[in-house]
Amino acid sequence: MAVTFLGVRHHSPACARIVRDAIRRLRPAYVLVEGPADFGARMDELLLGHTPPIAIFSYYRDADRVHASWSPFCGYSPEWVALNEGRAAGAELRFIDLPAWHPAFASRSNRYADAERRYAEVTERLCREFAVDNTDVLWDHLFETDPDGAAERLDAYFALLRGEAEAGEDDTAREVYMAAWIRAAEADAGDRPVVVVTGGFHKPALEALTAAGGTDWPGVPEPPEGAAGGGFLVPYSFERLDAFTGYQSGMPSPEYYQRLWEDGPDAAAGALIETVVARLRGRRQVVSTADLIAARTLTEGLTRLRGHRAPARTDLLDGLVSALVNDDLDQRLPWTSRGPLAPGAHPAVVEMVAALSGDRVGRLHRDTPAPPLVHDAAAELERLGLDRDGPVVLKLATPRGLERSRALHRLRVLRVPGAVRESGPASGADPVLEERWVLDTADPSGFRRSALIEAGAHGPTLADAAAAVLDERVNGAGTDMRRLADVLFDAALCGCADRSDAIAAAIGAGVAGSSDLAALGAALDTVLGLWRHDRVLGTAGSPLFGTVVRECATRILWLVEGVRGGPAPADLDRLRAVAAARDALLHAAGPLRLDRDAALGVARRVAARTDVPPDLRGAAFGLGRALGDTADPARAVRGASGASTFGDWLAGLFALARQEVLDADASVLGVLDELIRDLTDADFLVALPALRQAFAFFPPRERETIAEGLLDRHGVDRHGVRGFARALLRAPAAPLLIAEARALEERVDRALAAAHLESSAARRGVRGVVPPQGEEGES
């Protein structure tokens, strides 16, 4: 007998009914379904008696590519109906599509993405022809509300779709493979029928390809050597399935279509109107019985006006909006397009979308095999006393506290819900030795178990899976050193810092390819703290972290020597990077074989150049002093003087070697005092913002010491100097405001002098733009 090809739209109740009726009528020998062929041997597992929605989660990982995808099924998915009806009819069941790890699926996370989304030109023209907003509305108009003749209309629709679109290489590869299964099943079935259920876009090509070729059963492709791939069943949810929450294909509003499948369009519309009203009343929105009647009436009127035999989804939604929303809407109704709800949607519209989306969650049969990680995680959490709800305080300085912390961080890295960290160390040098978590192990939605199953693709234990995820994050970070530093800190928290050579290799490549001084400095600062101090997390002296410290410091110095530029405001992130390199040279040069002499050479060369930004020249001079250079700082300060560059040069110096200013044997403080006093008022105002930024590198106690030294230099009686110094640091107004006031006073004086009014101005107090405390200035 001939093969019966049933082209469907994924997650369509109308297509599911056609599939159901065809299989019941034909009772075929084979039912062939578009689905991952590598899961075909586990058909009994798929049909154990789960409560949909569920999905086949497929994963693939090799040295170059990580890929995950889902093949979701709900109760009205034509593929799900085909498998269950085929089993009931005694048919042999086969998945006939390429595995999800195959390169044909490399760019897709959902096997059942609608072809209409990829080949949209014809559907756009049809939408214009039928005066509807989008493909979803077009589909309902053509197929979901009128079952009579739907099969014939489907054939014409998909023939038109395929007739005007060229299949890409990926679809062609899939169709050649599926056709081989169909020919083999046809040959093996003899005079019994074969039913093929695939996306409608593929149907015309499969009909042509099946007419010629061999009849041997095709093999199931295996992942390449060195790669890992496979699949598990996971619970799914209507929330994940809904286009309004970001699902990339299929039908939106799954609760509506579930009810349409179970009860028909009239019953679905009536029940959902009541659900929307109940949700709005639950949000304390006033909805009267009259509003409910109006919603029903308007839905029925729109149904007749649009020529539908029964209410379509948008008839229902538009009727609800017309009856229940009296405000002006700031944005288009969400069902006129596809995608997540936009921020600022009307609250009533949000509730309507939520009601039609539904909150159903699938459940797997208790005998469903699970990856080893699910069992390992359950055992670990029970062993560590983390299998109960409520707040948990962990002492990181104790072995058990650290072990419990690592288990929870591994779950966090794997994105398994149920544990939220409220406080704890935020960086490698953070001295916090306690963490606070809140545990919620209840899983009514099934998200936690689903996440654990999906995480099982990364490894059999929490430690292995977390290490694999960290490897992937390192690869994805490329040369972004901030992201790489975050990964390293997570590796330390998970206790995985030294488990993976891939992390070390990727970090090395990232450092070598990075030209972002600020990011390298941030990474070096974080990792150096972990390498030097963190005996709690077990990273002190870590070879991996030591490698990162050495390579970051070397790269920073290399980049610093290549920086060129003229006067510019101090780049604080760049200065922090040089300071991080200084710390590495001071504290890790011996163990990590850092060349201090080479670094000192870089510092001297950069400090001496005139085509380097002033802050970097000052930082280079400070780096040299920190590494033991004996160059005269007073002379260097004199050489850097200049109203437009002085403060920025000092910012670099103070960022790297501020102790030089406080050294009792050095003359830097005196030179600074002299240079600043010699500035004209105009030059001082130019230099002031940068000078204030430079002295901000000193903590308050050190600024007070500087003030004491200046007072002493100017012969102020040392009795009570400390209190006087503190008073100098507390101006009655912001220093920049005072400076601006003085500049304004000078401009006023010049204007008055030009008008020969200075004496009268002085008598009237015009110079006191900022009046003394307790006095009132005159204008």
Disulfide bonds with the S-S distance in Angstrom:
none
